Amino acid sequence: MAVAATNSALCATAAPAEVVRFTTAELAAARCRQAFSVAKGKEWFVYMLACSDGSLYTGIATDVQRRFAEHAQMSEPSENKTRRGAKYFLGRKPLAVVYVEGGHERSSASRREAEIKRLSPSAKRALAD
């Protein structure tokens, strides 16, 4: 279902069901923005984030880069009440996106997210590697 991609393939457009791995610095690079921008027709991505406590967080988004930034904002102290990241990140920081799977509609992305969340921690790590 998913095909592994190297970091050198980051600036290429993400094809459906393509796995892309990148670090926080690469995530911020504007040249890679096109691979994770909101796709025409609302392509949804299933993603996994490595967290500062060693855990993996799984979620879905139409723009993985934007969602990562929203999660990162949750771990920073702020008086701004308009945070949009998951509450999961109130006690930990997202470090890097370790898995991305594209080519989904909203419903299929939600189903795939649920499948991944049911996996054992070791199976999730194997999927991310």
C-alpha positions, 0 to 999 in steps of 0.5 A: 500500500505504501511505498518508501521514499527517500529524503531526496524525493521530498521536493517531488510532488507526493503521489497517492499512497507514497510514504515521505520521511522528513525532519523538522527542518525539512518540514519548514523548507518552503521548497517542499511546501508543494508536496504537503499543501492542500491538494485540489479535491481535498486529498487527505493524508494520514501521518505519524509524528515522533514525540519528545517522550518517545511516543508516536502520534497518528492523525489526518490532515489535508496539509501535514506541514500546517498541522505539524505547526499547529501541534508544535504550537500546543507545546509552547506556553501561550496566553493565546486561546486559539490553539488548534493542535491536539491536546495530546501535545500539551505535555509533549513536543512533536519532533518530526513527521516519521510517516505520511500516507497520501491518496485518501478521501476524508473517510478513508483517511479516518478509517486508516488512522483508526487501523494504525491506532489499533496497531501495537507500538512495535508495529507502528514503529515498523511502519514508520521505519 
